[in-house]
């Protein structure tokens, strides 16, 4: 009952983020971490809604801190309305943006699944922030006219076979034990940090640079939280 009440509070606080639509060709970040994506078919952007909406626990910037419990402070949040100016993106950078959307959905769906299995608040909280991550990336996809590869995909479903295989592997790993689930979170966040760092190289668009820099900062805090819980 305690767990159900806690999860309900998280869901009610946030509402749902739709994950509807289609995919775009994405040879993004090939060879970077376990999320080295293969191209998927181009299609028209769409919209939809999916259950499992998450809250506003997304902490970033100078006000972001860790409490004794290893959770993120809620004093600073990233608004999905990016305030830096739009720039220009090369095709490879657009493909990287597509890859980022899939990474954020993978993280959200994975942590949500683990939150349903383990009574560990870190999964609920970081899943909530991954909803914000995805919202930021989706804002950029719309701004640059790139189709959303996560749209129309149910929880745990991905159009890219390589991403699907990675998700399935990490999910199976985390189903074995709480410790294994926390380690899966460590793997995801380490990969996100590496991929965001790679994507920032040579990037000139101010808005995308702002978003990637903030997302990387958040992933570093998520990584620290998972590591803290793993060492309990």
FENFEN-V916310 format. One record per run of one state. SS is the DSSP state (hx for helix, st for strand, lp for the rest). FROM is the first residue (numbers start at 1). LEN is the number of residues. If there is no record, write none. Layout:
BEGIN
SS FROM LEN
SS FROM LEN
END
This chain:
BEGIN
lp 1 1
hx 2 13
lp 15 5
st 20 1
lp 21 12
hx 33 3
lp 36 30
st 66 1
lp 67 5
st 72 1
lp 73 18
hx 91 27
lp 118 3
hx 121 23
lp 144 8
st 152 1
lp 153 8
hx 161 15
lp 176 2
hx 178 23
lp 201 5
hx 206 25
lp 231 2
END
